[in-house]
Amino acid sequence: MALDYYELDDVLAEFDPTESVAFLHGSLMARLACGERLDRPGWLETVCALLEIETPPTEDQATPLHNLYDEALSDLQGLQTDSDGPMPLLPDDKAPLPDRLEALADWCAAFVSTLGMVGKLQAPDEDDQELLTDLIAISQLDSDSVETSENAQQDFDALLAHARLAGRHFYERFAPPTADTPIH
């Protein structure tokens, strides 16, 4: 079952969260890339804390959140040597380019801040530092100034590819070599 950005956005909208679906996914991908694994209650607690949600999700609301976790973990586990890296969860190509860029910026901001929060970046090497600098730069892009053109789309595609490369790099660097399984 492919994740649906808009379904998750509708679920999160019920809580009036402080952050976006892309931010939640970026944080999750960083946690998983660093080897963190959560059971279902732990994942929902993390979602509530990250998005500053006071009311726990109902079972109907929790299902797409659990699917998000399972598919993100599966995406990382499925990386092959020829893969571009994990795909950030963003609005689809029908969405305006500024909306997709804003979501990518949110994803990158969450990915970087979570890497720092889980303590894996105490001694970043040169590759780590370069990718972190790039992700921070992407997170600071102003989506309001984006023009819709073929060149802008190509630029966005290049930024997305770079974010995926960074996700792959940090997963290969930090994930423990253990057999992972989706949460139950």
N, C-alpha and C positions, 0 to 999 in steps of 0.2 A: 504494500500500500504506500503510494507516494505521499509525502507530506504536502499539505495544502497550506500555504502561507496565509491565505485569506480565512480559512477555517480557524486557524490558530489566532489570527488577529481578532476574529469575532469572539472567540472564547476569552481572550485577554481583555477585550473591550468591556466585557461584563464586570470586570474588576477595576476599571479605570487605573491601569498600571502606570508606573512612572517610566517604564521603558517599553521598547518595541519588541515584536516577535524576533526581528533580526538580532537585537541586543541579547535576548534570551538565548537564541541559538548560538551566537558567538561565544557567550560565556560557557554554555554547555560544551561546545566543541573544545574550548581551551581546557576545561576540567578533564574531559575524556582524553584529550591529547596528552595530558600530564599523568594519566593513569588513574585518576579518581573514578570510582564506581559507586553508585548509590542504589539503594533499594527503593521501591516505589514510595514509601512514606518519606524517606530522606530526600528524594528528588522533589516531591511536592513541597516539602519544607524549604528547600533551596529556591524553588520558583517563587514562593511567597516572600521569602526574604529579599531576593534579588529585585523583584518587582514591587516591593513594599505593599503586598496584598495582605490584608488582615483576616479576611474570611477564607478558610480553606476551600479549595475547589470541590464541587460536588462530583459524584462519580461520572456524570456525563461530561463535565468540564475536565476531569482528570484524564479521561481516555485519550484525547488528542495530545495532552502533555506527555503522557507515557509513550505514545507513539513517536513523539518528537525525540525523546531520549533513546528509544530503541533504534530508530532509523539513523540518528546521529552516530550512535555506537557502531551500527552496522556499516555505515559509510566509512568510518575510520578503519574498521577491521578489514574492509574490502579493498583497501588501497593496494594496488599492485605497483611494481617498480615502474611501469609505464603510465601510471595514473597521474593526472594533474593535481590531485589533492582533493580534500573534502569540499563539497559544494555548499557555500553559505546559503541559508534559507532566506530568499529575497522575494519581493513581488515579481510576478512573471513579466515576460517581455512586452505584454500589452500595456503594462503600467507606464506612466510617463517616466522618462529617463531621470529627471530630478528625484522622483520618489525612489527609484531603484538605487540611485547614488546615495541618497540619505540612509537607506536601509543598509547598504554596504558600509557606509561610514559607521553606523551603529554597530554592525557586526564586528568590524575591526576594533572599535573602541572597547567593546566587551571582551573580545579575545585577548587584547593586550592587558587590560586591567585585571582580568582573571588570571592570566599567566603570572602576573606580579603577586596577586593575592594568594595563590596556592604555593608561592615560595620557590618556584623552579628557576627563577631568573637571578639567583644570587651571584652567579659568575657567568654572565652571558659571553659566549665566544664572539668572534668577529661576524660570522654568519647570522647568529642570533641578533646581534645589535643592528646589523643592516636591515634585517627583516622587520624588527621591531620599529625602527625609525620609519620604514616605509609604511607599515600598518598605522602608525600614529599619524603620518602625513595624510593617509587616506581618510582616517577618522576625522580629520579637521577640514576636509573639503566642504565648500559651500555649495550645497545642492541648488540653492536659489539662483545662482549665477550660471547654471548649466544651460547651454543652448542645445536644442534638439537638432542634430545634424548627423550625417554619416560619420564624420570625424569624431564627434562626441560619443557616438555609440562605440566606435573602435577604441577610443580612450577608456570608456567604461569597461569594455571587454578585457582590455589589458590590465586594468586595476583588479578586476575580478580574478583573472588568472594569477595575478601576483598574490592576492589574498589566499587563494587555494594553495599555491606553492608554500606560503608561510605555514598554513595549517598542516600540510604534509611534513614540512621540515620539523616543526615542533612535536608532532606525533612521533616521528621517527627518532627524535632526540630524547624525548622524555617518557614515552609510554613503556611500561614494563613488558617484558617478553612473556606474558602469561596469557592463557586462554581466557578470553572475555566472553561473557554471555549477556544477552539483554536482561533487563530487570524483569522480575516476575511478581 
